[in-house]
Amino acid sequence: MVATEGKIDPMHQFMIEPIARLDVAGYDISFTNSSLWMLIVLGTLWIFMLGGMRGAVVPGRWQVAVEGVYNFIASMISQNIGPEGKKFVPLIFSLFMFILVANLVGMLPFGIVPGVHPFTVTSHLTVTGILAILSFGTVLIVGFARHGFHFFSLFVPQGAPWWMMPIIVPVEFVSFLVRPFSLALRLFVAMTAGHILLKVLAGFIIKAAAAGVGAGVLIGGATFALMLGITALELLVCAIQAYVFALLTSLYLNDAVNLH
């Protein structure tokens, strides 16, 4: 959050800023705050998985947590794809965990430290877009590897009258191509909108405190209570968005495997 001329800029939190500048053959490949927070996310995931993969006969809480998340994803894939979905568990589990941890890390209250604020990598369309391309690309590879050109029958619903095909096939084709965009935009918009709202409310609290004790207690107190409620809602959204991304990926893979 940056104040300029008495104004709070809620968009500053999304700015990508270089930490270590690096230019190679005219290309800027600087190490940025986005890169740093991706490494933090990966480090957090590594610690979480390392602590839960001990294979103890009597599992502790940490191991139970890791196994619980894994079994949750494996169960979802089994229900949506069937027995053949086991091979996709590592991919969907990785997507789910990366998005979940990235969302939650971006909610940490590091902003109370001067000059430090969390960076939510999933609030950038480039990141969510790459995740969506990974998901959609896997669907295409699996679909064509398994069915060849018969994969195009996905755009021809069973039981539909032949005279409707000139309309149904283009609609189904466009609907299929929109999938990666919907995956990327859904996650990007949800995380961006929530963080903007929280920063705006934080700005209200700062301005109310600067206006005096009365305004600070009345307006600032009410805004703070609202902010706590929205923060709790945002934590729920963090988990829901990770789940929705994983769920839709499994459903799309089901189409590629079973041509439903």
Protein Blocks (a to p, Z undefined) as FASTA:
>chain_A
ZZeehiacfklmmpccdfbdcdeehiacbdcfklmmmmmmmmmmmmmmmmmmnopabacf
klmmmmmmmmmmmmmmmmmnommlmmmmmmmmmmmmmmmmmmmmmmpckllpghiacddf
klpfklmmmmmmmmmmmmmmmmmmmnommlmmmmmcghiafklmmmmmmmmmmmmmmmmm
mmmmmmmmmmmmmmmmmmmmmmmmmmmmmnojklmmmmmmmmmmmmmmmmmmmmmmmmmm
mmmmmmmmmmmmmmmmnoZZ
